[in-house]
Amino acid sequence: MNPLKIVRTLCKRLRAVSQSPAAYARSIGVKIGKNCLIATRNWSTEPYLIEIGDNCQITKNVWFHTHGGAHAARRIDPTFDVFGKIKVEDYAYIGANSQIMPGVTIGEGAMISAGSIVTRSVPPGEVWGGVPARFICTVEDYYQRNKKFNLSTKGLTPEQKRQVLLSTPDELFIKK
């Protein structure tokens, strides 16, 4: 490997780990709205094709793919290269270890369950999951089914939250 390429790769990796995930994403060209919680650093090789709306949560190890499959097709056409922009609309949630494929839009307020591979656009207000991701229910249905488990800990200090969780009876926790 070319020594200059090694230095560039090392500098890129150092920049990735020395900044917050959101700051790193912005520095490489991802468009990110306001009040987002970003925990991934996996933004494909064309991060400038990715747009995240306001109030989104992108959890750990989510992978964004803005291209794919071109290498195999280059036997037919050596110049072949295809791309797709990715858009995550306001208030969307993407669970850990999910993969978002080229050309996908995650609709406003949609939820993607952990470990999903999203191969087509997700309408607003829907919960999708699986491999490949498919419709599970609406966010409203999800809320109605789970509101009995709501412990209202959002906004508490970590110690207050710990006290609430350790004093909560087992029947108020989700069970699968």
N, C-alpha and C positions, 0 to 999 in steps of 0.2 A: 504494500500500500504506500502511496505517495506520502512523504513526511508532512507536507502542507495539509493534506487531507486529514491526516491523523490529528494535527493541531486543531484544525477547524472542528472536527468531531468532538474533541475534548473540550474545547471552548463552549460548544453548543450544550454539551452535557452539564458542564459547570454552571452555565447560565440557567439551565432547567432546574437544577437543584438549589440554586442560591436565591431564587425568587419564589413567591407564593405561586400556586398553580394558576390563579387568575392573572397575575402580573406576567408570568411567563407566556401564557396564551396570548395576551394582548401584545407582548413584545414580538411575537412571531406572526402577528397579523389576524388572529381570531377576533371577530367583532363580538364584544360582550356588553350586554346592557347593564342596567343598574341593579344593585341589591341581589346579586347572584352568589350562590355558594358553589365554588368550583373545586373539585378534589382530584381531577385527572390531569395528566400531562401528555396524553396520547392524541395528538391533533393532526395526524396524517402528514404527508409531504407538501400539501397545499393548504396550509391552515387559513389562508386568506379567502378560501371558499366556504368557510364555516361562520355562521352567524348565530349567536345566542341572544335571546330576548331578555327582558327584565324579569327579575324575581324567579329565576330558574335555579334548579339544583342539579348539578352534574356530579355524581358520586365517584368514588375511587375506581380506577382502572377501566373507565369507559373508553372505548376506542372509536374514533371517527375515521372513516375511510372515504376519501374524495375521489379515488380512482380504483381500478382493479381489472384484472384479467387480461390486460393488454399484452403481457409478455408471451402468452401462448398464441395469441393472434398474430404476433409479429413474424411468424413463419410465412403467413400469407401476405402481410404488408409490414415491412420493417419500420414504417413510420407510425404505425397504429398506436393511438393513445386516447383513452376516453376518460371523462371526468364528470362529476356531479356535485353541485353545491348542496350543502346541508344547512337546514334552518331549524332551529329550536325556538319555538314561539314562547311568549310570556307565560310564566307560572308553570312551565313544564318541569317534570321530574324524570331523571334517567338513573335507574338503579345500577349498582356496582357490577362491573365485569360485562356490561352490555356492549354491543357493537352496532354502530350506526353506519349503514352502507351509503354509497354515493347516491345523490339525488333525493334523499329522504327529507321530509319535513315532519317534525314532531309538533302537532297542533297545540294551540293555547290550552294550558291546564291539563295536558295529557300526562299520563304516568306510564313509564316503561319499567317492568319488573326486572329485578337483578338477573343477570346472565342471559338476557335476550339478545337475539340477532334480528335487528330491524331492517328488513329488506324492502319495505314499501312505506309510504307516508301514513302517519297515524292522525286520524281526525281529532279535532279539539275535544277535550273533556272525556277521553276514553282511556281505559287501562288496557295495555297490551303486554304480552309476555310470551316467552317460549322461543324455540328454535325450529323454524323461523317464527318471529313474533306474530301473534294473532290476537284478535279482539278477545278480551276476557269479560269486561263489564264497563259501565260508565263510571266516572269518578264519583258521581252522586250515589250509585249503587254501592261502590266501595265504602263511601262514607257511612251510608245507612247501615251496612253490615258490621262496621267496626266501631261505630260511635259508642257502643256499650263498653268498649275497652279504653275509651279516652280518659286518661288520668290528668289531663290539663297541666302538664309539667312545663310546657313551653314558657320561657321567660324566668323560670326559677334558676337559682344558682346551682352549680353542680352538687353542692352539699344538700341543699333543699330537695333537689330531685332525687338524690340517693336516699334520703330519709323517706320520701314518699314511696319510692319503689320498694324499699325494704320493709315497709309497714303495710303494703297492699296485699290483701288476700289473693290466693292463687286464682280464684274464679274470675278476677278482673284482668288477668293476663290472657293474651291470645294463646290458644292451644291448637295444634294441628293434628 
